[in-house]
Amino acid sequence: MEPGAGQPNRIVLYTNAWCAFCKRAKALLDRLGIAYEEIDVGDGEHCCRLQELTGGSSVPQVIVDGEPIGGYEELVGLVRSGSLAPKNP
């Protein structure tokens, strides 16, 4: 991922309702105006897909343009580096 390259990144955020870091990740993206798709793994339906993508089941898990980047700390790192930016800065 290169900062400022072309179109906005497609972000998928795997979460669970009780997870504090999931709430922080969503709040960060919302505050910055960065669009994302949220998938709640709490119902169990999406756990297998999460396992396939990341090899684990911990949340939050952030997928950027189809590539798993990690959790909340990795998301913060991408934002700080400028790799993720709002659609309309």
Secondary structure as GFF3:
##gff-version 3
##sequence-region A 1 89
A	DSSP	beta_strand	11	15	.	.	.	ID=ss1
A	DSSP	alpha_helix	20	32	.	.	.	ID=ss2
A	DSSP	beta_strand	37	40	.	.	.	ID=ss3
A	DSSP	three_ten_helix	41	43	.	.	.	ID=ss4
A	DSSP	alpha_helix	47	54	.	.	.	ID=ss5
A	DSSP	beta_strand	61	64	.	.	.	ID=ss6
A	DSSP	beta_strand	67	70	.	.	.	ID=ss7
A	DSSP	alpha_helix	72	81	.	.	.	ID=ss8
###
